[in-house]
Amino acid sequence: MSRIAENIKRIVVELGKIQLIVVSKYRSIAEIQEAYDAGHRVFAENRVQALLERKESLPADIQWHLIGHLQTNKVKFIAPFVRMIHSVDSLKLLVEIDKQAEKNNRVIDCLLQVHIAQEETKFGFSPEELMAFLKEGNWQQFKNVRICGLMAMASLTESTGQITQEFELVRALFAEAKQSYFSSAPEFKELSIGMSSDYAIAAQHGSTMVRIGSAVFE
Ligand SMILES: *Cc1c(COP(=O)(O)O)cnc(C)c1O
C-alpha cells in the first residue's frame, strides 16, 4: 500500500464517525490521484482557481469542498458542482451563493466560519458577529443555501490547553446557535474543526469533520 493510502487508512480508523476531508492544496495531481485510488472521494481546496484546475484533471465523482476565503465574484465558477463551502463569513457572500445556486438549480451546503484563533489575519465572523448575524435573521430568506454548521481554525500553537479552549468556544457557539436558531433544522449538525496538527484534540471536542492535508500527504 502507498504511503498516502496508509495515512488515509490510519486517520480514518482514528476518526471513527468523524468525516475526513482531505485537503489537497499544494499537492500534485498524481498525489491526489493516489488518495483517490486509495478509495477517498472528499477533497478540499482553499482557492477557487486551484479547485477548478484540479477538478478538470481528476475523476468526476470527487466531492469538492471549498475551505478558503471566497470572493463573491468567484462564486459562479464553483456553484455548479461544489459540495460544501466552509468559509462563509458575510451576508453578501451568502446572497451571491444563493443566487448562483438557484441559477444552477441546486441547494449549496454552507458552513459559517468563526474566527476563534489569536492570529489576526484569519477570516471569519467573531463570536459576537456570528450571534448578531444569526439574530438579525436575514440568512433565513435563502432557498438555495443550506446552513449546515460552523467551521473554525484554532491558533497555531503548541499549547493543547489553548487549542482545547478555542475548540470548546466554537462548540459552545454551535450549541447556542443550534438551540436558538436551528432546533428544527436537522441539517445544522456539522462542526468543521481540526487539521493535521490538532485533529486529535478536535475529535475530543465536538468535531464532525476534519480538514487534513499534510498528515495525509507527508
Ligand atoms: C490548509 C488548510 C487545512 C489543512 O492543513 P494541514 O495542516 O495541511 O492539515 C485545513 N483547513 C484550512 C482552512 C486550510 O487552509
Ligand as a Chemical Component Dictionary entry (heavy atoms), coordinates in Angstrom:
data_LIG
# 
_chem_comp.id                   LIG 
_chem_comp.type                 NON-POLYMER 
_chem_comp.pdbx_formal_charge   0 
_chem_comp.three_letter_code    LIG 
# 
loop_
_chem_comp_atom.comp_id 
_chem_comp_atom.atom_id 
_chem_comp_atom.alt_atom_id 
_chem_comp_atom.type_symbol 
_chem_comp_atom.charge 
_chem_comp_atom.model_Cartn_x 
_chem_comp_atom.model_Cartn_y 
_chem_comp_atom.model_Cartn_z 
_chem_comp_atom.pdbx_ordinal 
LIG C1 C1 C 0 -4.518 24.091 4.599 1  
LIG C2 C2 C 0 -5.750 24.047 5.398 2  
LIG C3 C3 C 0 -6.071 22.908 6.160 3  
LIG C4 C4 C 0 -5.185 21.685 6.253 4  
LIG O1 O1 O 0 -3.953 21.982 6.854 5  
LIG P1 P1 P 0 -2.926 20.795 7.213 6  
LIG O2 O2 O 0 -2.125 21.373 8.331 7  
LIG O3 O3 O 0 -2.113 20.564 5.984 8  
LIG O4 O4 O 0 -3.705 19.616 7.626 9  
LIG C5 C5 C 0 -7.282 22.919 6.857 10 
LIG N1 N1 N 0 -8.116 23.977 6.818 11 
LIG C6 C6 C 0 -7.844 25.086 6.100 12 
LIG C7 C7 C 0 -8.826 26.198 6.097 13 
LIG C8 C8 C 0 -6.658 25.156 5.370 14 
LIG O5 O5 O 0 -6.397 26.260 4.663 15 
# 
loop_
_chem_comp_bond.comp_id 
_chem_comp_bond.atom_id_1 
_chem_comp_bond.atom_id_2 
_chem_comp_bond.value_order 
_chem_comp_bond.pdbx_ordinal 
LIG C1 C2 SING 1  
LIG C2 C3 SING 2  
LIG C2 C8 DOUB 3  
LIG C3 C4 SING 4  
LIG C3 C5 DOUB 5  
LIG C4 O1 SING 6  
LIG O1 P1 SING 7  
LIG P1 O2 DOUB 8  
LIG P1 O3 SING 9  
LIG P1 O4 SING 10 
LIG C5 N1 SING 11 
LIG N1 C6 DOUB 12 
LIG C6 C7 SING 13 
LIG C6 C8 SING 14 
LIG C8 O5 SING 15 
# 
